[in-house]
């Protein structure tokens, strides 16, 4: 599967932004879809995941209550709505998909076998 992100950009602190990821094939029931981010000089960090058939979603501690993952299965797309953005949210955001991730490893980048090219999100003060 190929993943293409879009929607990144520059936003002021406190603002909102929505990034999108469109897959080249149907993902519902076939892939776990998630978002990671990578800040300069840092490792790739788990942001959010939509678990298998979309029944539940999980978030990294640093974004809980501010970010929401959503999907449109008809469009093979998953979205990340980011509210109350902070300067420390500045990063390249990556869409990821996995055919085999398990609950205990869902926050690990190595558990995902498909990645998009990333989209830059910059939050200014």
C-alpha positions as CSV (number, residue, x, y, z in Angstrom):
1,X,0.0,0.0,0.0
2,X,1.2,3.5,-0.7
3,X,0.4,6.4,1.7
4,X,0.3,10.0,0.8
5,X,0.1,12.8,3.4
6,X,-1.1,16.3,2.8
7,X,-2.2,19.3,4.8
8,X,0.8,20.3,6.7
9,X,1.9,23.9,7.0
10,X,2.6,26.8,9.2
11,X,0.3,27.7,12.1
12,X,0.4,29.9,15.1
13,X,0.6,28.5,18.6
14,X,-3.0,27.8,19.9
15,X,-4.2,27.2,16.4
16,X,-5.5,24.2,14.6
17,X,-4.4,22.1,11.6
18,X,-5.7,19.0,9.9
19,X,-3.4,16.6,8.1
20,X,-4.6,13.9,5.8
21,X,-3.3,10.5,4.6
22,X,-4.8,8.7,1.6
23,X,-3.9,5.1,0.9
24,X,-3.7,3.5,-2.5
25,X,-6.0,0.7,-1.5
26,X,-8.7,-0.3,1.0
27,X,-7.4,-0.2,4.6
28,X,-10.5,-0.9,6.7
29,X,-10.0,-4.3,8.3
30,X,-6.7,-4.8,6.5
31,X,-4.3,-2.3,8.1
32,X,-3.9,-0.5,11.4
33,X,-3.5,3.1,10.5
34,X,-1.6,5.6,12.6
35,X,0.4,8.8,12.8
36,X,3.9,9.4,14.0
37,X,6.0,12.5,14.1
38,X,9.7,13.3,14.1
39,X,11.3,16.4,15.4
40,X,14.8,17.4,14.5
41,X,17.4,15.3,16.2
42,X,14.7,13.1,17.8
43,X,13.4,9.6,17.2
44,X,10.1,9.0,15.5
45,X,7.3,9.4,18.1
46,X,3.9,7.8,18.3
47,X,1.1,10.2,18.0
48,X,-2.2,8.3,17.4
49,X,-3.6,5.1,16.0
50,X,-6.9,3.8,14.7
51,X,-7.1,0.2,15.8
52,X,-8.0,-2.3,13.1
53,X,-11.7,-1.9,12.2
54,X,-11.7,1.6,13.7
55,X,-13.5,0.6,16.9
56,X,-10.9,2.4,19.1
57,X,-8.2,5.0,18.9
58,X,-5.2,5.6,21.0
59,X,-3.0,8.6,21.6
60,X,0.5,9.5,22.7
61,X,0.6,11.3,26.1
62,X,1.8,14.5,24.7
63,X,-1.2,14.9,22.4
64,X,-4.1,13.5,24.4
65,X,-7.0,15.8,24.6
66,X,-5.7,18.0,21.7
67,X,-5.4,15.7,18.7
68,X,-8.0,13.5,17.2
69,X,-7.6,10.7,14.6
70,X,-10.4,10.0,12.3
71,X,-11.0,8.1,9.1
72,X,-13.1,8.0,6.0
73,X,-13.1,4.4,4.8
74,X,-14.9,5.2,1.6
75,X,-11.9,7.4,0.6
76,X,-9.3,5.1,2.1
77,X,-8.2,8.1,4.2
78,X,-7.2,8.8,7.8
79,X,-6.9,12.2,9.3
80,X,-5.3,13.9,12.2
81,X,-7.1,16.9,13.6
82,X,-4.6,18.9,15.7
83,X,-6.0,21.6,18.1
84,X,-4.3,23.8,20.7
85,X,-1.1,23.5,18.9
86,X,2.2,24.2,20.7
87,X,5.6,25.0,19.4
88,X,6.8,21.6,20.5
89,X,4.3,20.0,18.1
90,X,6.6,21.2,15.2
91,X,7.7,18.1,13.4
92,X,7.4,16.1,10.2
93,X,4.2,14.0,10.5
94,X,4.1,10.6,9.0
95,X,1.2,8.3,8.2
96,X,1.9,4.7,8.9
97,X,0.1,1.4,8.3
98,X,0.7,-2.1,9.6
99,X,-0.7,-5.5,8.7
100,X,0.6,-7.2,11.9
101,X,1.0,-4.8,14.8
102,X,-0.2,-6.0,18.2
103,X,-1.5,-4.0,21.1
104,X,1.7,-4.1,23.1
105,X,3.8,-2.7,20.3
106,X,1.5,-0.2,18.7
107,X,3.6,2.8,19.8
108,X,6.7,1.5,18.2
109,X,7.6,2.8,14.7
110,X,9.2,-0.6,13.9
111,X,5.8,-2.2,14.1
112,X,4.6,-0.4,11.0
113,X,5.6,-1.7,7.6
114,X,4.2,1.1,5.4
115,X,5.0,4.8,5.6
116,X,4.1,8.0,3.8
117,X,6.7,10.6,2.8
118,X,5.8,12.9,5.6
119,X,4.3,16.4,5.9
120,X,5.9,19.3,7.7
121,X,3.9,21.0,10.5
122,X,5.5,24.1,11.9
123,X,4.0,25.9,14.9
124,X,5.2,29.4,15.5
125,X,5.0,31.4,18.7
